[in-house]
Structures are given as C-alpha cells and as structure tokens.
Amino acid sequence: MKKFFLLSMFVSMALTAINAQDAKPAEQLTDGPKITFTEQEHNYGTLQKGGDGNCEFTFTNEGNEPLILSNVKASCGCTVPTWTKEPIMPGKTGTIKVRYNTNNIGAFTKTITVTSNAVDSPRLTLKIRGKVEQPQIAQ
C-alpha cells in the first residue's frame, strides 16, 4: 500500500511539473512564412481552339518571415507556369501565371505543384480545368 501511495504521488507531481512549463503562444507556433491563395483552382469553362489559355493565381505571405517559391512545376508540357522569383515579404502578394496550350482539343484537368519554404504547406497543388472546342464554321 505504501508503494502504491508513493507511486501515485510521484505521477501526480510529474504531471503537475509538465503542466507548469511555459507553453508558446499560438502566434509563435507558426513563426515563418505562410502562403495563402485567393483560389487554388481555376475553371476556364469552354475555350475555342487557339483561345486565351492564360490565368493567374494570387497568393499572400501571411507569415512573419520572407516567403520563397523554390519551384513551380506543371503536370505536363502543355501547361507553362511562371512565378514571382524574389522573396515575398510578410503581408505582400505574389503571382503564379499559368498558360495552357489551347491548341489541344478536348477536356483537360492539369495540376501545378508549388514548392516553397512555407511552414504550413511547403508543397501544395493548384488545379486548372476546362474544355477546348473546335471553332464553329459559319455556313
């Protein structure tokens, strides 16, 4: 009985000591750059062959350190991304411009993988979709 009492006292003191340690405030748990997009998917709808296949994804660094996009890669060669190469300071915005080759007829869904130093999502995926049709010939 004495051993049980001593063991329970030891466990109780250990738990009290653990709870007494200072916890970091919530804002310190997310130190570093944080990337937030206004949208992560763009739907072109229906495009004509040779039409405008450009779109733009805008993002903001909501962290407290500079955000750097180290790589932006499309799932195939028919989609070409360009992006802000310089560091995005806290509170500032950047863009990823995407050009889809609208000479390819048919429905499409493509992904763009973004790799950055963001602490919350160092690798995320953007998506584009739509349909390219042959122009109607007037008779």
N, C-alpha and C positions, 0 to 999 in steps of 0.2 A: 504494500500500500504506500509505503514511504517513497519507493522508486517511482510509482505512478504519479504521485504528487509532485516530485521533483521534475519529472519529465514534462508534466503539464505546465509547470511554472516556467521551465526553460523555453518551451514552444511559445507560450504567451509572451515572454519578454522578447523573443526573437521577432515575432510578428509586430510587436509594438515598435521595435527598432527599425524594422523595414518601413513601416508606415510613417515614421517620423522623419525619414530622409526627404530632403527638398526635391520636389518634382519640378521639372522645367515648365514654364508657362507654355500654353498651346502655340503661341507665335514662334517660340524658339524651336519647337519640334519640326517646323517647316522652314528653317533657315535655308537660304539658297534660292536659285531661280525656280520659277513656277510658270509653266506655259498653259495658257487658256485660249482656246479657239472660239471665234464667234459662231462657227459651224464646222463640223467635221465631215460633212457630206454635201456634195453639190450635184443636183439633178439638172442636166442640160435640157431635159424634155426631148422633143423631136427636133433634130437639126437636118438641114439639107446637105447633101454631099458637097464638100468644099466650103461649108459654112464656118462661122466663128466658133472654134473649139477652145477658146480661152476662158479661164475662170481664175478666181483669186481667193485664197484662204487667208484671213487676217487673224493674227494672234497677239496676245498681250503678255508681257512678263509681269506676273502678279507676285513675284517673289521679292527678295531684298538683295539679290546679287545679280550680276550680268548673266543673261541667257545667251547661249551659243548653240546654233544649229550646226552640228558636225557633218550631217549627211541627210539628204532628202532623195529618196530613190523610188521610181515608179515601177509598177509590176511588169511593164513591158515597154518596148521601144516606141510604141505608138503614142505614149504619154511622156511629155517632157516637162519636168519641174525646174523652176529657178527660184531662188530664195534669198532672203536677206543674209548676207555673209558676215557683216560686222556684228559685234555683241549688242544685244538688245538690253538696254539699261532698265532697272526696275520702273514699272509704270508706263513704259514705252511700248509701241507696237511694231510689228514686222509683218511681212507678207511672204506667202508662197504662191507663185504664179504657176499655173498648170496649163499646158497646151495639148489638147487631144487632136490627133490626126483624123479629121472628118472625111477623109477620102476612103475610109473603111466603112462600107455599108453594113448596117445591122445594129442590133442592140449591143451595148457594152456596159461593163462594170469593171472599173480599174481601181487599184489601190496605190497610195503613195505612203511610204514608210518614212517617218520623221524621227531622226535620232538627234538628241540634244543632251545638254547637261542638266536638264530639269530634274529636281529631286522627286517630284510627284509622278512624273511619267517620262522617263528618259527615252522611251521608244513608244510611239503611237502611230495609228494608221488613219489616214484620210481616205475618202472614197469619192469617186466620180462615177456617174452613170448617165445613160441617155440612149438615144436611138438615132442613127443616121439613115436617112432615106434618099433614094434617087430622086432628083427633081422631076416634077410632073412636066411632061411636054404638052404645050398647048396645041390643040388641033383646030 
